[in-house]
């Protein structure tokens, strides 16, 4: 029988004068086997370092690729036209911030523009005759106003118009 035992697993520690018994060896081997089995279960649940390295490289690659794609915020809204046109009755749209690009569409008309002061807004009539023109444009903060001498190109007939705006990621 051993005089001492190890502190963690209570394995046998013999002195020269101790009697060595087979039962002590078998008990120690059972304890070691149980401890190793528990560790094997923990290790099996962990990923290999090579797999972690590969995953890390994949994430880094995707992150870099996403940075190159650019980001934007998209808002939509709609309005119902007043059936008025001209400089005295401009169409005005207020955005949450000045957009990089916007599109207004309704029956047979598509208007698009940018949020800069010196840009023009263009319309396209997709009916029987295709025509396009630039509309006089004014920006006041995040509100754009534009007009034309006809309600259709001005997107202000008695119908619903839909607006899609794209904002830069850092836009408020």
Secondary structure, 3 states (H helix, E strand, C coil): CCCEECCCCCCEECCCCCCCCHHHHHHHHHHHHHHHHHHHHHHHCCCCHHHHHHHHHHHHHHHHHHHHHCCEEEEEEEEECCCCCCHHHCEEEECCCCCCEEEEEECCEEEEEECCCCCCEEEEECCCCCEEEEEEEEEECCEEEEECCCCCCCCCCCCEEEEEEEEECCCC
